[in-house]
């Protein structure tokens, strides 16, 4: 008697990461209210702006990892464990940032030894970054050694995870290579000594609409942002290509989809490299010079050329393919 095969098990979500993402989404709403009712400024921007950006970025990335980790095959248990470490540390890190924002004072780089709350939160903010980076490195290695889906999805996940690792290492690099000791005034009018800053050339520069990135110097938050969110861009692209394949015959080849994702990954990596180089030279993202524009143009042209070649080759192959497959008895 024939038996009906059991349906394939659909991987669930990583619960700690999903909870982390939900908490970050809730914090985004809280910070939105804070921005509306609290007019205090800290280093030239609203006090609630930094926790809002942290909550949005980590919430989106935690949601992505919560979908990805259950789909791993090799090293799944290890990756899931480090995913939990990542989630818990992110909640602690962003919680410390939010607490300092609510108090109207600086969170990261704060060297005030007279404030007991700052003294208590400094280890969380300092070692939290290190734990998050280590957890991301382990997860990145776990992703690179296996296949999680089709060729296009594999390429998107691997390239995106690699970019995320780079994005988390970039701030660490500048924290240990750029020393900018100074004293600033917090939202309460108190002098606060700092040992570092996010800007290059202008340590506390800001001014760009929405992002508040520096308009007066380089800013390592620019490559950090682009690299961290590359995985979402590439996953969306892989999903769009898979959806379009139903309408375009030349896109039905998994190899073609993978090559297009690979071209996009190359272009996106080039973008991250250029904005990292730009920030390192103390140049604002908003004011690129001729060298930066030339580098961006080169990345764009090479990416566009590889995409055009891939599409052209795929379309020719689709036109030459027989409309109907030959039957087996002919």
C-alpha angles and dihedrals in degrees: 000000000000117000126212110244115243113255116258112266112249110220114245128215131279100254101207090051091045090052089047090052091049092050090050091051090052090049091053088059092047091050090048089058089045091054090052098049105026118068097181116130128212119191089343099310135083112280092236095052098083097052089046091055092045092048093049095047097044093040092055093045094046089052090052092050091046088060095041105046098060088055094060119106106185115056092000095148093050092047092048091051092051088045088060090048088050092050096048093046093048091053090050093045096048090041090057091048090051093048091053091046091052088052090051096240139111120279110187119044092016109150098177107137094181098065112082094200092053090047090053094047099042094081089051092051094042103042093032090069091051093050092048091051093048092048090050091050092053092047090048092054091047091053094047095055098058148040119250101181141326123346094267094048091045091053093047093049095046096045092042094049091048090052091049090054090052090047092056094045094052096073090045090054093053093043091060099037104040117058115188109169114182144129123254135180118247128213091274094055094254122138111244123190115221129194098196145011141206095238132082114216090002107042096199100029120148137147108123113127115258097353097050089214115161120280092183101055146351119311124199089203088077098065089034090059097044094045095046094053098041091098092061091050093050094044091052090049092051090050092048092050091050090051093047091050089076090064102034120056094200090061096054093088111096088211091059092049090049092050091051091049088048091052090050091048090052091050093046092048089050089052091052091048093051096048090046090053090045093051092046090058090056093251123143118241087229094056110046117178127220093273092053092047091049091051092049090048091051091051091047094048094048091047093047091048093052091047092049093049092048093049093045093050092046093050093050090050091050092051092050094047115100114259091225126031115243114252117248095246097057 
